[in-house]
């Protein structure tokens, strides 16, 4: 679908941002997504939703926003591919926030309309459903479902309360005379105080009606049933809010100041001064004897609103017989719409996930600087990024140490995290309302309050939550982070990797070392008499798995350089047979489930025990008087971590609980052949070479808590459960969420996502690039300068003529290309062969005469890569003259799927050309790749035989899946240049297979429509050189014009005769 929408689905209005914002604020005063009045923006109506955008959007941005809003409105899933530099992220954020804001306003308006209909219904004399009968009508379960007194809240879904809090249970029935503030609260208007959560922190998503039912002022009846000196409702309604509150307060302070007092007040005063007033006692007695028929119209309205969905359902059912008095068919239609659309649900929260925290930071920066939307945000990050406790930071195992310190109540920042979560700077209107991890960490350090737990607390009430998308995909991480997807919206940016990420999230690997830790902990806790049955059961199971992993009797199916792998099912043994050998039966899994729940409850109880002994008293040796307390010391003179764990813990460590929980999660899915995902897993037993001493943690660092042997073994044995179907994870996400939006600059080819993720995408959009086609060149070259066919296959890698022709082609391109240049190869193996050959022939020297040469390191650390990137950029910045290319630029060699190809911005002179060598198919002999291909082939064959394929389950065969992975990596590499509308560059394929149309069709839309094929290298270079010269001339001209304009401005300022003082020369605007 093109991004140029010709229909009338959107219309633009250029408005004054401040005026528009003020109108919006007047219409919806309590909305949480607001429009900043200090930022210029334009207003567009797209799909019926008002969108505020910081500037005139590109056609592709209008298309994206229209696509997004339509999907969210219809509760559908969608895919959006838009090239890097097209403003994709900002457009999607603005569209999603505009829809959220519009949804909340419509929801509120609809609820207000329904309330008015119910008022007319009650005023017409109809029966109010589910009124509590003081004999037996109010079922106990109905009372239990309602909040108790002092827990009354007004939310978007109306008012909730316990009938007991109204004095309507038992034998009591009151004539209700409402206080205007209370009525305003019930009907969604007026100002009320925020609710304090269980920790005493204001919950700004809720509004509290303090002592709501005490503020409905009741008048005791005399013996004849008449009111004593009752003011009329109109008189009371004419009072101001402050007057009413004063009257209510006075009624609590004095018996005689008001004729109207609540039963709660009467009862309290009776208790405090028994026998002091017989009149009070008679008043209470009279109140308790009133009948249901004395309930006022206003009281019936309140009761009807308490269970709004039930009331609406009752009225709709009654209308099938006849329309109730006071209502019309239009009213009934409104109530039916209310039922169908479930308007009482909360406004959907938006979870915006990206691949890395760096990309999340870029999104937040764009939202904060450019967007006019202001709302409550939160960012979820790891402890490594947010911890401020020095002890945990220097432990070498931050996660475990953090949990230990929190469990032992020894983390000072943790005790203060509520202060940080409630800080005004992070709340609506604060200068950090839209905050990043660096912001909350900085503020947390000032307050000595934990940013990690504060961020989780803020995420529970935020309108928009940012996080890396593994927080959303991984069920364990999602649960630990407190992410609730039900009826919410998930946007996955940079989603081209989501298939692989979902398979990893559904998989699990456990080492024999982890099992050894679990066995040791279970034995210790069992010996100390702490849940001995549960710990013995788990310990015995873990010990059996560890023994099996260390046994060499199983035959290995795959032999790699550093690993041996056995995979089930085998031809002679199924997964079920293997589980039988390991005594993993459905009954065993059911029991393990119960034991795990018991261990979780036990851990929670231990944490809640405030009277437990201090850390030294928790030693198991201390509990046994016959054993001396020992402080084990290792060879480095440090206290043994195992000893510290024994002193500190009376339950399993978090790491061990994660092992059990992960095992249980995959075993549930594979419990029997009838299980839905039984055939989607492969079980593997792996023997890997252990890390060397040089890779071990350095001395002086605190090591991770472990009961495993301290010496490094020769091999590490691994039990793996590999998920081959990403739908295992995504099917659950799809069933929970309102909408999933998958977006990236390089989603193509799109054909695999529906079947791989097992989701229905109702629509897809492939947007055009915002760059004019004349500003980029896209070409595929079949033959090199020496006439060699450029086909980078495994069979040709060792051909010297191929290596030489690739080298000569790159030298020719580098001689013409200005500034920066990126070259991508399928593997480090090929790069090493090319460089070895070029060094021998002198081609490398020739290349270095044109460009500084840099090579992406294989397996290097993040610090090494950052250093390399800084050197590359520095070489392109040195001695630069604005608008003119460097006499000698730089060239970076990298591999597909490497660090350079993912998410790095090489805009303008940092990359004027991207050269792609070959087609990067995944490693054919890789174990997981082989298993995935076999799995897809078997599932596709099964679906074909039984004709049971649907759009979301139509599994691609192995060959097609394998091919798609290669072209997705190419598209990702191509996106490194052309980063904004004024950018320019060339994309060159040194690969003859792009002469085939079906290979070109797998490229992203923005490039495949402009790809030119050249059989001759010389003809390709002629056009390429012309393209470079044209673009360089334009840059030089533009730079000269900018410099002349700056000089003219400076001269006019110097010659000005006005009284305005002009800046001195040292403060004059600089030209670039």
Secondary structure, DSSP 8 states (H G I E B T S, - for coil): --S---SSSEEEE---HHHHHHHHHHHSTT-SSEE-TTS--EEEEETTEEEEESS---HHHHHHHHHHHHHHHTT-EEEEE--TTS-HHHHHHHHHHHHHHHHHHHHHHHHHHHHHHHHHHHHTT---TT---TTTTS-HHHHHTS--TT--EEETTEEE--GGGGT-STT----EE--HHHHHHHTT-S--EEEE-TTS-EEEEEEE-TTGGGSSEE--B-TTS-BSS---HHHHHTS-HHHHHHHHHHHHH-SSS-S---HHHHHHHHHHTTTS-HHHHHHHHHHHT--GGG--HHHHHHHHHHTHHHHHHHHHHHHTT---TT--HHHHHHHHHHHHHTTTS----EEEEESSHHHHHHHHHHHHHH--EE--EEE---HHHH---HHHHTSS-HHHHHHHHHHTT--HHHHTHHHHHT-GGGSTTSTTSS--HHHHHHHHHHHT--HHHHHHHHHTT-SEEEEETHHHH-HHHHHHTT---TT-EEEETTGGGHHHHHHHHH-EEEEHHHHHHHHHHHHHHHHTTSSHHHHHHHHHHHHHHHHHHH---S--SEE-SSEEEEEESBTTB-HHHHHHHTT--HHHHHHHHHHHHHHHHHHHHHHH-TT---GGGG-HHHH-TTS-----B-TTS-B-HHHHHHHH-SS--HHHHHHHHHHHHHHHHTSSTTSTTGGGEEEEEEEEE---GGGS--TTS------S-SS--SEEEEEEEEE--THHHHHHHHHH-SEEEEEES---S-TTHHHHHT--EEEEEE---SS-GGGEEEEEE-B-TT--B----TTTTT-HHHHHHHHHHHHHHHHHS-SEEEEEES-HHHHHHHHHHHHHHTHHHHHHHHEEEEE--TT--HHHHHHHHHHHHHHHHTT--TTS--SSEEEEEEETTSTTTSS----GGG-SEEEEES-----TT-HHHHHHHHHHHHHHHHHHHHT---TTT----HHHHHHHHHHHHHHHHHTTS--STT--EEEEEE-GGGGSHHHHTTS-HHHHTT-EEES-HHHHHHHHHHHHHHHHHHHHHHHHHHHHHHHHHHHHHHT--SSS----GGGS----
